Amino acid sequence: MTSSRSEEILVGLIALALVPLIGWKIRRALRDGRISLYRGDPIRRDDRPGRFRLLLVLHALALVLIAAIAADLLFDLGFQERS
């Protein structure tokens, strides 16, 4: 399956738009001591520290991966395999 350069730029811009949103969520979690998963009750640092740290690490991992994907799509860094 091939994609045009304009499609890669569009998807890269969408991915790039997600980066500050995830960063804002991580910053808010560190500041307030709670992080929500979907629309359920937030996980509080004091109540469940292990689960809170796990969700924080997963959010940070998602931030890094989405930023790398956006950079690859926008600047054609060659992370994706081409045939």
TAHU-V240564 format. One record per run of one state. SS is the DSSP state (h for helix, s for strand, l for the rest). FROM is the first residue (numbers start at 0). LEN is the number of residues. Records with the same first field share a line. If there is no record, write none. Layout:
SS->FROM-LEN / FROM-LEN
//
This chain:
l->0-4 / 32-1 / 35-7 / 44-4 / 75-8
h->4-28 / 48-27
s->33-2 / 42-2
//
